[in-house]
Amino acid sequence: MTKEKKKVVKKEDKTKKQTKKSTKKKEAKKPQEGYFKQVRKEMKLVKWPRAKEVLKYTISTIVFCAILCGIFMLLNLIMSIIKGWVG
């Protein structure tokens, strides 16, 4: 190997060793938190919807369910009519 390649290989080895050491240090320094403390911390980061958004989503869900219910009722009516003709 040439001198340049040896230098590159040595640098790569050093960086690998440094990253391994740095991750071990981070893991060792970080204290273990309780489950509920972590949950509370994450819940503070959540972007909660406003009242208008909740109302809008609720109304759209109810309308979608009503439309879907109507489609299934229509299909049921059609199938019962067909069954009346056939059987």
C-alpha positions as CSV (number, residue, x, y, z in Angstrom):
1,M,0.0,0.0,0.0
2,T,1.0,3.5,-0.6
3,K,1.5,6.1,2.1
4,E,-1.7,7.9,1.2
5,K,-3.8,4.7,1.4
6,K,-2.3,3.9,4.8
7,K,-3.2,7.4,6.1
8,V,-6.8,7.0,4.8
9,V,-7.1,3.6,6.5
10,K,-5.7,5.0,9.8
11,K,-8.1,7.9,9.7
12,E,-11.0,5.6,9.1
13,D,-10.0,3.4,12.0
14,K,-9.6,6.4,14.3
15,T,-13.0,7.8,13.4
16,K,-14.6,4.4,14.0
17,K,-12.9,4.1,17.4
18,Q,-14.0,7.7,18.3
19,T,-17.6,7.1,17.4
20,K,-17.7,3.9,19.5
21,K,-16.2,5.8,22.4
22,S,-18.5,8.8,22.1
23,T,-21.6,6.6,21.9
24,K,-20.5,4.7,25.0
25,K,-19.9,8.0,26.9
26,K,-23.3,9.3,25.9
27,E,-25.0,6.1,27.0
28,A,-23.2,6.2,30.3
29,K,-24.0,9.9,31.0
30,K,-27.7,9.7,30.3
31,P,-29.6,8.7,33.4
32,Q,-32.5,6.4,33.1
33,E,-35.8,8.2,33.4
34,G,-39.1,6.7,34.5
35,Y,-41.6,5.6,32.0
36,F,-44.2,8.2,33.0
37,K,-41.7,11.0,33.0
38,Q,-40.7,10.1,29.4
39,V,-44.4,10.0,28.4
40,R,-45.0,13.4,30.0
41,K,-42.0,14.8,28.2
42,E,-43.2,13.5,24.8
43,M,-46.8,14.7,25.4
44,K,-45.4,18.3,25.8
45,L,-44.0,18.0,22.3
46,V,-47.4,17.0,20.8
47,K,-49.2,19.7,18.8
48,W,-52.7,19.5,20.0
49,P,-55.6,20.5,17.7
50,R,-57.7,23.5,18.4
51,A,-61.4,23.3,19.2
52,K,-62.4,24.4,15.7
53,E,-60.2,21.7,14.2
54,V,-61.7,19.0,16.5
55,L,-65.2,20.1,15.6
56,K,-64.4,20.1,11.9
57,Y,-62.9,16.6,12.0
58,T,-65.8,15.3,14.1
59,I,-68.4,16.6,11.7
60,S,-66.6,15.2,8.7
61,T,-66.3,11.8,10.4
62,I,-70.0,11.7,11.2
63,V,-70.9,12.7,7.6
64,F,-68.6,10.1,6.1
65,C,-70.1,7.4,8.4
66,A,-73.6,8.5,7.4
67,I,-72.8,8.3,3.7
68,L,-71.2,4.9,4.1
69,C,-74.2,3.7,6.1
70,G,-76.5,4.9,3.3
71,I,-74.5,3.0,0.7
72,F,-74.7,-0.2,2.7
73,M,-78.5,0.3,3.2
74,L,-78.9,0.8,-0.5
75,L,-76.9,-2.3,-1.3
76,N,-79.0,-4.3,1.2
77,L,-82.2,-3.1,-0.4
78,I,-81.0,-4.0,-3.9
79,M,-79.9,-7.5,-2.7
80,S,-83.3,-8.1,-1.0
81,I,-85.2,-7.0,-4.1
82,I,-83.0,-9.4,-6.2
83,K,-83.6,-12.2,-3.7
84,G,-87.4,-11.6,-3.9
85,W,-87.3,-11.9,-7.7
86,V,-85.1,-15.0,-7.7
87,G,-86.3,-17.0,-4.7
